[in-house]
């Protein structure tokens, strides 16, 4: 059995397992679904609860597919890839910033750059590398080989010296790869390094680093993502955004970040399950409600068993009821958590 046949056989097997089992099989899944469902309610309010469940099942499948992607990085990727040649031709014209997202086969972008022997620097938060060590050892091994060959550099986004290194690397012909939807460290819209933009009918505050760097270093922006299809991956891209000499930085940054998130939204409407950020995206919403210290039993006659309106989750040794409409949480006792989990939440459909 070749790698493609093996991949497709495993895909059918996992789909069968996920379709048969309870999607909220454990506490981690219950937690993830509570916030994914709440955020779908804010950004895609036309969806009903059954659609939330279906999207979550597909969301779980995407996690499996991402893990399988990385397992094949040592060898030949088993699925057909379309659109990459045109993107590769464009980025080879001039060093710039490759902006992509945690969407679809998002790790595949690194693989394709390594295989094409394109020198690139990946800008990530320090905590991301530690996560990769646990989840994606094959990816790190492939990147390490490229690093040994002088074609790859991993930069810490939290270090001030990284900007100077980016400038130096771009002069040497390196592309700069940034996941523009990275949410590490975001807490309040007042934080430095955030830009307010409209996103799927909401006002959000997103990291402006990619646009800021492009303006500062006068680099073009290549925007792409890897859309999963049934038996292939399609590399989608928009026309290159070129730096403009006489445009004020704040205007340029706002326009670029609005465009990058607006483009992402066009995919989320059709393939919401392919975005890994759904359980966390409430962190970027403007005017986010703070945690509540109320007890859930003080909600009077509200139907707290309505799973479209409420969810449950655990955080360490504490348990909470989540009101999805305003992301307000209510501490509950462990016995109350298990009662809700047994009779309502976590049962799936």
C-alpha positions as a Markdown table, in Angstrom:
| # | Residue | x | y | z |
|---|---|---|---|---|
| 1 | Unk | 0.0 | 0.0 | 0.0 |
| 2 | Unk | 1.5 | 3.3 | -1.0 |
| 3 | Unk | 1.4 | 6.5 | 1.1 |
| 4 | Unk | -1.7 | 7.9 | -0.6 |
| 5 | Unk | -3.7 | 4.7 | -0.3 |
| 6 | Unk | -2.7 | 4.4 | 3.4 |
| 7 | Unk | -3.7 | 8.1 | 4.0 |
| 8 | Unk | -7.1 | 7.7 | 2.4 |
| 9 | Unk | -7.7 | 4.4 | 4.2 |
| 10 | Unk | -6.9 | 6.0 | 7.5 |
| 11 | Unk | -9.0 | 8.9 | 6.7 |
| 12 | Unk | -12.1 | 6.7 | 6.1 |
| 13 | Unk | -11.3 | 4.8 | 9.3 |
| 14 | Unk | -11.1 | 8.0 | 11.5 |
| 15 | Unk | -14.2 | 9.5 | 9.9 |
| 16 | Unk | -16.1 | 6.3 | 10.8 |
| 17 | Unk | -14.9 | 6.5 | 14.4 |
| 18 | Unk | -15.7 | 10.1 | 14.8 |
| 19 | Unk | -19.2 | 9.6 | 13.3 |
| 20 | Unk | -20.0 | 6.8 | 15.8 |
| 21 | Unk | -18.5 | 8.2 | 19.0 |
| 22 | Unk | -19.7 | 11.0 | 21.3 |
| 23 | Unk | -17.9 | 14.2 | 20.1 |
| 24 | Unk | -17.6 | 15.3 | 23.8 |
| 25 | Unk | -15.8 | 12.2 | 24.8 |
| 26 | Unk | -13.7 | 13.8 | 27.6 |
| 27 | Unk | -13.3 | 17.1 | 29.5 |
| 28 | Unk | -10.9 | 18.5 | 27.0 |
| 29 | Unk | -13.4 | 18.1 | 24.2 |
| 30 | Unk | -16.2 | 19.6 | 26.4 |
| 31 | Unk | -14.0 | 22.6 | 27.1 |
| 32 | Unk | -13.1 | 23.1 | 23.5 |
| 33 | Unk | -16.7 | 22.8 | 22.3 |
| 34 | Unk | -18.1 | 25.2 | 24.9 |
| 35 | Unk | -15.9 | 28.1 | 23.6 |
| 36 | Unk | -16.1 | 27.0 | 19.9 |
| 37 | Unk | -19.9 | 27.0 | 20.1 |
| 38 | Unk | -19.9 | 30.4 | 21.9 |
| 39 | Unk | -17.7 | 31.9 | 19.2 |
| 40 | Unk | -19.7 | 30.4 | 16.4 |
| 41 | Unk | -22.7 | 32.0 | 17.9 |
| 42 | Unk | -21.1 | 35.5 | 17.8 |
| 43 | Unk | -19.5 | 35.3 | 14.4 |
| 44 | Unk | -21.9 | 33.0 | 12.6 |
| 45 | Unk | -25.2 | 33.6 | 14.4 |
| 46 | Unk | -27.2 | 31.9 | 11.6 |
| 47 | Unk | -26.0 | 28.5 | 12.7 |
| 48 | Unk | -28.2 | 26.3 | 15.0 |
| 49 | Unk | -27.0 | 24.0 | 17.7 |
| 50 | Unk | -27.0 | 20.9 | 15.5 |
| 51 | Unk | -24.7 | 22.7 | 13.1 |
| 52 | Unk | -22.4 | 23.6 | 16.0 |
| 53 | Unk | -22.2 | 19.8 | 16.8 |
| 54 | Unk | -21.5 | 18.9 | 13.1 |
| 55 | Unk | -18.8 | 21.6 | 12.8 |
| 56 | Unk | -17.2 | 20.3 | 16.0 |
| 57 | Unk | -17.0 | 16.8 | 14.7 |
| 58 | Unk | -15.3 | 18.1 | 11.5 |
| 59 | Unk | -13.1 | 20.3 | 13.7 |
| 60 | Unk | -11.9 | 17.2 | 15.5 |
| 61 | Unk | -11.2 | 15.5 | 12.2 |
| 62 | Unk | -9.1 | 18.5 | 11.1 |
| 63 | Unk | -6.9 | 18.0 | 14.2 |
| 64 | Unk | -6.3 | 14.4 | 13.2 |
| 65 | Unk | -5.5 | 15.5 | 9.6 |
| 66 | Unk | -3.0 | 18.1 | 10.9 |
| 67 | Unk | -1.2 | 15.5 | 12.9 |
| 68 | Unk | -1.1 | 13.1 | 9.9 |
| 69 | Unk | 0.3 | 15.9 | 7.7 |
| 70 | Unk | 3.3 | 16.3 | 9.8 |
| 71 | Unk | 3.9 | 12.6 | 10.0 |
| 72 | Unk | 4.5 | 12.6 | 6.2 |
| 73 | Unk | 6.9 | 15.5 | 6.2 |
| 74 | Unk | 9.9 | 13.2 | 6.1 |
| 75 | Unk | 8.6 | 11.7 | 2.8 |
| 76 | Unk | 6.4 | 12.7 | -0.1 |
| 77 | Unk | 3.1 | 14.3 | 0.8 |
| 78 | Unk | 0.3 | 11.9 | -0.1 |
| 79 | Unk | -2.3 | 14.3 | -1.5 |
| 80 | Unk | -2.3 | 16.3 | -4.7 |
| 81 | Unk | -1.4 | 20.0 | -4.1 |
| 82 | Unk | -2.7 | 22.6 | -6.4 |
| 83 | Unk | -1.9 | 26.3 | -6.8 |
| 84 | Unk | 1.6 | 26.1 | -5.2 |
| 85 | Unk | 3.6 | 26.6 | -8.4 |
| 86 | Unk | 2.0 | 30.0 | -9.1 |
| 87 | Unk | 2.6 | 31.1 | -5.5 |
| 88 | Unk | 6.2 | 29.8 | -5.6 |
| 89 | Unk | 6.9 | 31.7 | -8.8 |
| 90 | Unk | 5.5 | 34.9 | -7.2 |
| 91 | Unk | 7.5 | 34.7 | -3.9 |
| 92 | Unk | 10.7 | 34.0 | -5.8 |
| 93 | Unk | 10.6 | 37.4 | -7.4 |
| 94 | Unk | 11.5 | 39.2 | -4.2 |
| 95 | Unk | 12.0 | 38.5 | -0.5 |
| 96 | Unk | 8.9 | 39.5 | 1.5 |
| 97 | Unk | 6.5 | 38.5 | 4.2 |
| 98 | Unk | 4.4 | 35.4 | 3.7 |
| 99 | Unk | 1.2 | 35.8 | 5.7 |
| 100 | Unk | -0.8 | 32.7 | 6.4 |
| 101 | Unk | -3.3 | 31.4 | 9.0 |
| 102 | Unk | -4.0 | 28.5 | 11.3 |
| 103 | Unk | -6.4 | 27.2 | 8.7 |
| 104 | Unk | -6.7 | 24.0 | 6.7 |
| 105 | Unk | -3.3 | 22.2 | 6.2 |
| 106 | Unk | -1.5 | 25.1 | 7.8 |
| 107 | Unk | 1.7 | 23.2 | 8.6 |
| 108 | Unk | 2.0 | 22.3 | 4.9 |
| 109 | Unk | 3.2 | 25.8 | 4.1 |
| 110 | Unk | 6.5 | 25.1 | 6.0 |
| 111 | Unk | 6.8 | 21.7 | 4.3 |
| 112 | Unk | 6.4 | 23.3 | 0.8 |
| 113 | Unk | 9.0 | 26.0 | 1.5 |
| 114 | Unk | 11.5 | 23.4 | 2.8 |
| 115 | Unk | 10.9 | 21.1 | -0.2 |
| 116 | Unk | 11.3 | 24.0 | -2.6 |
| 117 | Unk | 14.6 | 25.0 | -0.8 |
| 118 | Unk | 13.2 | 28.6 | -0.3 |
| 119 | Unk | 15.2 | 30.3 | 2.5 |
| 120 | Unk | 12.7 | 31.5 | 5.1 |
| 121 | Unk | 12.5 | 32.7 | 8.7 |
| 122 | Unk | 9.5 | 31.6 | 10.8 |
| 123 | Unk | 8.3 | 34.1 | 13.4 |
| 124 | Unk | 6.5 | 32.5 | 16.3 |
| 125 | Unk | 6.0 | 33.0 | 20.1 |
| 126 | Unk | 8.4 | 31.1 | 22.2 |
| 127 | Unk | 5.7 | 28.9 | 23.7 |
| 128 | Unk | 4.7 | 27.7 | 20.2 |
| 129 | Unk | 8.1 | 25.9 | 19.8 |
| 130 | Unk | 7.7 | 24.1 | 23.0 |
| 131 | Unk | 4.2 | 22.9 | 21.8 |
| 132 | Unk | 5.7 | 21.8 | 18.5 |
| 133 | Unk | 8.3 | 19.7 | 20.3 |
| 134 | Unk | 5.5 | 17.6 | 21.8 |
| 135 | Unk | 3.2 | 17.5 | 18.9 |
| 136 | Unk | 5.2 | 17.8 | 15.7 |
| 137 | Unk | 8.7 | 16.3 | 16.1 |
| 138 | Unk | 8.9 | 15.4 | 12.4 |
| 139 | Unk | 8.2 | 18.9 | 11.4 |
| 140 | Unk | 10.9 | 20.3 | 13.7 |
| 141 | Unk | 13.3 | 17.7 | 12.3 |
| 142 | Unk | 12.6 | 18.8 | 8.7 |
| 143 | Unk | 13.1 | 22.4 | 9.8 |
| 144 | Unk | 16.3 | 21.6 | 11.6 |
| 145 | Unk | 17.7 | 20.0 | 8.4 |
| 146 | Unk | 16.8 | 23.2 | 6.5 |
| 147 | Unk | 18.5 | 25.2 | 9.3 |
| 148 | Unk | 21.7 | 23.1 | 9.0 |
| 149 | Unk | 21.7 | 23.9 | 5.3 |
| 150 | Unk | 21.4 | 27.6 | 6.0 |
| 151 | Unk | 17.9 | 27.9 | 4.6 |
| 152 | Unk | 15.8 | 28.3 | 7.8 |
| 153 | Unk | 15.8 | 30.4 | 10.9 |
| 154 | Unk | 13.3 | 30.3 | 13.8 |
| 155 | Unk | 12.6 | 33.7 | 15.4 |
| 156 | Unk | 11.0 | 34.4 | 18.7 |
| 157 | Unk | 8.2 | 37.0 | 18.2 |
| 158 | Unk | 8.6 | 38.1 | 21.8 |
| 159 | Unk | 12.2 | 39.2 | 21.4 |
| 160 | Unk | 12.9 | 42.8 | 20.4 |
| 161 | Unk | 16.1 | 41.7 | 18.5 |
| 162 | Unk | 14.0 | 39.7 | 16.1 |
| 163 | Unk | 13.1 | 42.8 | 14.0 |
| 164 | Unk | 16.8 | 43.5 | 13.4 |
| 165 | Unk | 17.3 | 39.9 | 12.4 |
| 166 | Unk | 14.4 | 40.0 | 10.0 |
| 167 | Unk | 15.8 | 43.0 | 8.2 |
| 168 | Unk | 19.2 | 41.3 | 7.9 |
| 169 | Unk | 17.6 | 38.0 | 6.7 |
| 170 | Unk | 15.5 | 39.7 | 4.1 |
| 171 | Unk | 18.6 | 41.4 | 2.7 |
| 172 | Unk | 20.0 | 37.9 | 2.4 |
| 173 | Unk | 17.0 | 36.7 | 0.4 |
| 174 | Unk | 15.0 | 35.1 | 3.2 |
| 175 | Unk | 11.2 | 35.1 | 3.1 |
| 176 | Unk | 9.6 | 35.9 | 6.5 |
| 177 | Unk | 6.7 | 33.6 | 7.4 |
| 178 | Unk | 4.1 | 34.9 | 9.9 |
| 179 | Unk | 0.8 | 33.3 | 11.0 |
| 180 | Unk | -1.1 | 36.5 | 11.2 |
| 181 | Unk | -4.0 | 35.0 | 13.3 |
| 182 | Unk | -1.7 | 33.9 | 16.1 |
| 183 | Unk | -3.4 | 34.7 | 19.4 |
| 184 | Unk | -0.6 | 34.1 | 21.9 |
| 185 | Unk | -0.4 | 36.8 | 24.6 |
| 186 | Unk | -3.6 | 38.6 | 23.6 |
| 187 | Unk | -5.6 | 39.8 | 26.6 |
| 188 | Unk | -7.0 | 43.3 | 26.1 |
| 189 | Unk | -7.5 | 45.4 | 23.0 |
| 190 | Unk | -5.5 | 48.1 | 24.7 |
| 191 | Unk | -2.3 | 46.0 | 24.5 |
| 192 | Unk | 0.5 | 47.4 | 22.4 |
| 193 | Unk | 0.8 | 45.7 | 19.0 |
| 194 | Unk | -3.0 | 45.3 | 18.3 |
| 195 | Unk | -5.1 | 46.9 | 15.5 |
| 196 | Unk | -8.9 | 47.2 | 15.5 |
| 197 | Unk | -10.5 | 45.8 | 12.4 |
| 198 | Unk | -14.0 | 44.6 | 11.4 |
| 199 | Unk | -14.2 | 40.8 | 11.2 |
| 200 | Unk | -17.3 | 38.9 | 10.4 |
| 201 | Unk | -19.6 | 41.6 | 11.7 |
| 202 | Unk | -17.6 | 42.1 | 14.9 |
| 203 | Unk | -15.0 | 44.5 | 16.0 |
| 204 | Unk | -11.8 | 42.8 | 16.9 |
| 205 | Unk | -8.2 | 43.7 | 18.0 |
| 206 | Unk | -5.6 | 41.7 | 16.1 |
| 207 | Unk | -1.8 | 41.6 | 16.1 |
| 208 | Unk | -0.5 | 44.1 | 13.5 |
| 209 | Unk | 3.1 | 42.8 | 13.4 |
| 210 | Unk | 3.1 | 41.6 | 9.8 |
| 211 | Unk | 1.8 | 44.9 | 8.4 |
| 212 | Unk | 4.0 | 46.9 | 10.6 |
| 213 | Unk | 7.1 | 45.0 | 9.6 |
| 214 | Unk | 6.2 | 45.2 | 5.9 |
| 215 | Unk | 5.9 | 49.0 | 6.2 |
| 216 | Unk | 9.1 | 49.4 | 8.2 |
| 217 | Unk | 11.2 | 47.1 | 6.0 |
| 218 | Unk | 9.4 | 48.0 | 2.7 |
| 219 | Unk | 8.7 | 44.4 | 2.0 |
| 220 | Unk | 5.8 | 42.9 | -0.2 |
| 221 | Unk | 3.2 | 40.8 | 1.5 |
| 222 | Unk | 2.3 | 37.4 | 0.1 |
| 223 | Unk | -1.0 | 36.1 | 1.6 |
| 224 | Unk | -1.9 | 32.5 | 1.3 |
| 225 | Unk | -3.6 | 29.5 | 3.0 |
| 226 | Unk | -3.9 | 25.8 | 2.4 |
| 227 | Unk | -7.5 | 24.8 | 1.9 |
| 228 | Unk | -8.3 | 21.1 | 2.4 |
| 229 | Unk | -10.4 | 19.3 | -0.1 |
| 230 | Unk | -11.6 | 15.7 | -0.2 |
| 231 | Unk | -8.4 | 14.3 | -1.9 |
| 232 | Unk | -6.2 | 17.3 | -2.4 |
| 233 | Unk | -5.0 | 20.6 | -0.8 |
| 234 | Unk | -5.5 | 23.9 | -2.7 |
| 235 | Unk | -3.0 | 26.7 | -2.0 |
| 236 | Unk | -5.1 | 29.9 | -2.2 |
| 237 | Unk | -3.6 | 33.3 | -2.5 |
| 238 | Unk | -4.5 | 37.0 | -3.1 |
| 239 | Unk | -2.5 | 39.5 | -5.2 |
| 240 | Unk | 0.7 | 40.6 | -3.6 |
| 241 | Unk | 0.4 | 43.7 | -1.4 |
| 242 | Unk | 3.3 | 46.0 | -2.2 |
| 243 | Unk | 4.6 | 48.6 | 0.3 |
| 244 | Unk | 3.7 | 52.2 | -0.4 |
| 245 | Unk | 6.3 | 54.8 | 0.3 |
| 246 | Unk | 4.2 | 57.8 | 1.0 |
| 247 | Unk | 1.4 | 56.2 | 3.0 |
| 248 | Unk | 1.3 | 56.8 | 6.7 |
| 249 | Unk | 2.1 | 53.7 | 8.7 |
| 250 | Unk | -1.1 | 53.7 | 10.8 |
| 251 | Unk | -3.2 | 53.9 | 7.6 |
| 252 | Unk | -1.2 | 51.2 | 5.9 |
| 253 | Unk | -1.4 | 48.9 | 8.9 |
| 254 | Unk | -5.2 | 49.3 | 9.3 |
| 255 | Unk | -5.9 | 48.7 | 5.6 |
| 256 | Unk | -3.6 | 45.6 | 5.4 |
| 257 | Unk | -4.9 | 43.9 | 8.6 |
| 258 | Unk | -8.5 | 44.6 | 7.5 |
| 259 | Unk | -7.8 | 43.0 | 4.2 |
| 260 | Unk | -6.0 | 40.0 | 5.7 |
| 261 | Unk | -8.9 | 39.3 | 8.1 |
| 262 | Unk | -11.5 | 40.1 | 5.6 |
| 263 | Unk | -10.0 | 37.5 | 3.2 |
| 264 | Unk | -9.9 | 34.9 | 6.0 |
| 265 | Unk | -13.6 | 35.5 | 6.7 |
| 266 | Unk | -14.5 | 34.4 | 3.2 |
| 267 | Unk | -13.2 | 31.0 | 3.9 |
| 268 | Unk | -14.6 | 30.7 | 7.4 |
| 269 | Unk | -18.1 | 31.2 | 6.1 |
| 270 | Unk | -17.8 | 28.1 | 3.9 |
| 271 | Unk | -15.3 | 26.0 | 5.9 |
| 272 | Unk | -15.5 | 27.0 | 9.5 |
| 273 | Unk | -14.2 | 23.6 | 10.7 |
| 274 | Unk | -10.8 | 24.2 | 9.1 |
| 275 | Unk | -9.8 | 27.1 | 11.4 |
| 276 | Unk | -8.1 | 26.0 | 14.6 |
| 277 | Unk | -8.8 | 29.3 | 16.5 |
| 278 | Unk | -12.5 | 28.9 | 17.1 |
| 279 | Unk | -12.1 | 28.0 | 20.8 |
| 280 | Unk | -9.9 | 31.0 | 21.5 |
| 281 | Unk | -11.1 | 33.8 | 19.2 |
| 282 | Unk | -13.2 | 35.5 | 21.9 |
| 283 | Unk | -9.9 | 36.8 | 23.2 |
| 284 | Unk | -9.7 | 39.3 | 20.3 |
| 285 | Unk | -13.3 | 40.7 | 20.5 |
| 286 | Unk | -13.6 | 44.3 | 21.6 |
| 287 | Unk | -15.5 | 45.1 | 24.8 |
| 288 | Unk | -15.3 | 41.5 | 26.0 |
| 289 | Unk | -17.2 | 40.9 | 29.2 |
| 290 | Unk | -15.2 | 40.1 | 32.3 |
| 291 | Unk | -15.6 | 36.9 | 34.3 |
| 292 | Unk | -18.5 | 36.9 | 36.7 |
| 293 | Unk | -18.4 | 35.8 | 40.3 |
| 294 | Unk | -22.1 | 35.1 | 40.4 |
| 295 | Unk | -23.5 | 31.6 | 41.1 |
| 296 | Unk | -25.3 | 29.9 | 38.2 |
| 297 | Unk | -28.3 | 29.2 | 40.5 |
| 298 | Unk | -28.9 | 32.9 | 40.7 |
| 299 | Unk | -29.8 | 33.0 | 37.0 |
| 300 | Unk | -33.5 | 32.8 | 38.1 |
| 301 | Unk | -35.6 | 31.2 | 35.4 |
| 302 | Unk | -33.0 | 31.2 | 32.6 |
| 303 | Unk | -32.8 | 27.9 | 30.8 |
| 304 | Unk | -29.3 | 27.0 | 31.7 |
| 305 | Unk | -29.8 | 23.6 | 30.1 |
| 306 | Unk | -30.2 | 25.2 | 26.7 |
| 307 | Unk | -26.9 | 24.2 | 25.1 |
| 308 | Unk | -27.1 | 26.9 | 22.4 |
| 309 | Unk | -27.1 | 29.5 | 25.2 |
| 310 | Unk | -24.9 | 27.8 | 27.8 |
| 311 | Unk | -21.9 | 25.5 | 28.0 |
| 312 | Unk | -19.7 | 24.0 | 30.8 |
| 313 | Unk | -15.9 | 23.8 | 31.1 |
| 314 | Unk | -13.2 | 23.1 | 33.6 |
| 315 | Unk | -10.1 | 25.1 | 34.4 |
| 316 | Unk | -7.7 | 23.3 | 36.6 |
| 317 | Unk | -9.6 | 22.2 | 39.7 |
| 318 | Unk | -12.5 | 24.6 | 39.1 |
| 319 | Unk | -15.6 | 24.1 | 37.1 |
| 320 | Unk | -17.7 | 26.8 | 35.3 |
| 321 | Unk | -21.0 | 27.4 | 33.5 |
| 322 | Unk | -20.4 | 29.6 | 30.4 |
| 323 | Unk | -23.2 | 32.0 | 29.2 |
| 324 | Unk | -22.4 | 32.2 | 25.5 |
| 325 | Unk | -24.2 | 35.4 | 24.7 |
| 326 | Unk | -21.7 | 37.6 | 26.6 |
| 327 | Unk | -19.0 | 35.0 | 27.5 |
| 328 | Unk | -19.8 | 35.4 | 31.2 |
| 329 | Unk | -18.7 | 32.5 | 33.4 |
| 330 | Unk | -20.3 | 31.3 | 36.6 |
| 331 | Unk | -18.3 | 29.1 | 39.1 |
| 332 | Unk | -20.1 | 25.9 | 39.9 |
| 333 | Unk | -19.4 | 23.0 | 42.3 |
| 334 | Unk | -17.9 | 19.7 | 41.0 |
| 335 | Unk | -21.2 | 17.9 | 41.7 |
| 336 | Unk | -23.1 | 20.5 | 39.7 |
| 337 | Unk | -20.7 | 20.2 | 36.9 |
| 338 | Unk | -21.1 | 16.4 | 36.7 |
| 339 | Unk | -24.9 | 16.6 | 37.0 |
| 340 | Unk | -25.0 | 19.0 | 34.0 |
| 341 | Unk | -22.4 | 16.9 | 32.1 |
| 342 | Unk | -24.5 | 13.7 | 32.7 |
| 343 | Unk | -27.9 | 15.1 | 31.8 |
| 344 | Unk | -27.3 | 17.9 | 29.2 |
| 345 | Unk | -23.8 | 19.0 | 28.3 |
| 346 | Unk | -21.2 | 16.7 | 26.7 |
| 347 | Unk | -23.8 | 14.3 | 25.4 |
| 348 | Unk | -23.5 | 15.3 | 21.8 |
| 349 | Unk | -26.2 | 14.4 | 19.3 |
